[in-house]
Amino acid sequence: MDTTTNRSDLDVLLNKMKSAVSPLRKTLNDLYTKYRAVNDGEVATYIPELAKADPNWFAISIVSIDGQVVEVGDHQQLFSMQSVSKPFVFGLALEDHGREEVLTKVSVEPTGEAFNSIVLDEKSNRPFNPLVNAGAIATADLVEGRDYSERMSRLLGMFSRYMGHPVYVDNAVFLSERTTGHRNRAIAHLMLNFGMVRDRIEESLELYFQQCSVLTNCHDLAVMGATLANGGVNPFTGERALKAEYVKDLLSVMLSCGMYDYAGEWAFRVGIPAKSGVSGGIVAVVPGKFGIGIFSPRLDDRGNSVRGVQVCQSLSQQFGLHVFESGFTGRTLGEEFVRK
Ligand code: GLN
């Protein structure tokens, strides 16, 4: 075997990869340094487990649809998904029931209200969208299975297809969510009153509390985002996590409703589908290009990660990622990052 030739081939390849990836790494390092200095916002404290988060944790991960990874900071730090889980469970409900049936139980309108508001659409009695608590509980109710344990294992199986490895629930977070979840219970009872959920609300609430407690990290969020960017197929395992026909449903509710009562301004300023959670995670998707994960537990008064919002805004402006950017191609970042 001619090792010399092989070695020089390898060098060419490595150099190519270096030049493709290093400008992006520099960008992420710069963003990390710039926004690490932002200390506004507070860690969520509604349960003790979230209050334990280190406010300085900070990570940014980008994963392309062909499996390239660039990340900086605490990207392996585990945290519970919280509301980041909501669009993915919506996907499972769509697969179980189809679009029209799901829409009879949950609408797709932004609320302009806080994520945990106790409000349903006055005309239809439906929760406003699957990304506020009411809609997410109605969505969890739509996850099918013979019994609770099958429903739960289908839920976890779905998350593991997106992340590309088995997933675990943080039991302490789950128990606290369950013990303190009176408001979510009230929302579920209201929806039961209007026939929006079936008479198994304790079980569906358990599923909802479990999905909020699924452990993830910033890297995994970027992989989940890349899976959606890749039409529902995990770029590392090649496994389909979501039927292709539903990917656009998730992305459109994420764009219009994903950032709580900041969703309108988010669509205006950032313009990429995303979902945040109160543990400080954000997953964002640049369709056909890559997924972005951000983790920083300091939250603004709407419950979005302060640094996360700023990083996404900066990335979007710097690289023209807004989906309505004229001549949208995911410009510079896409060219540098996605080898074609
Ligand atoms: N567990 C939280 C709740 O149900 C999730 C909310 C969130 O991340 N916004 O209130």
Residues whose N, C-alpha, C, O or C-beta is under 5 A from the ligand:
A	BS01	LIG	Q82 S83 F115 N133 C212 S276 G277 V278
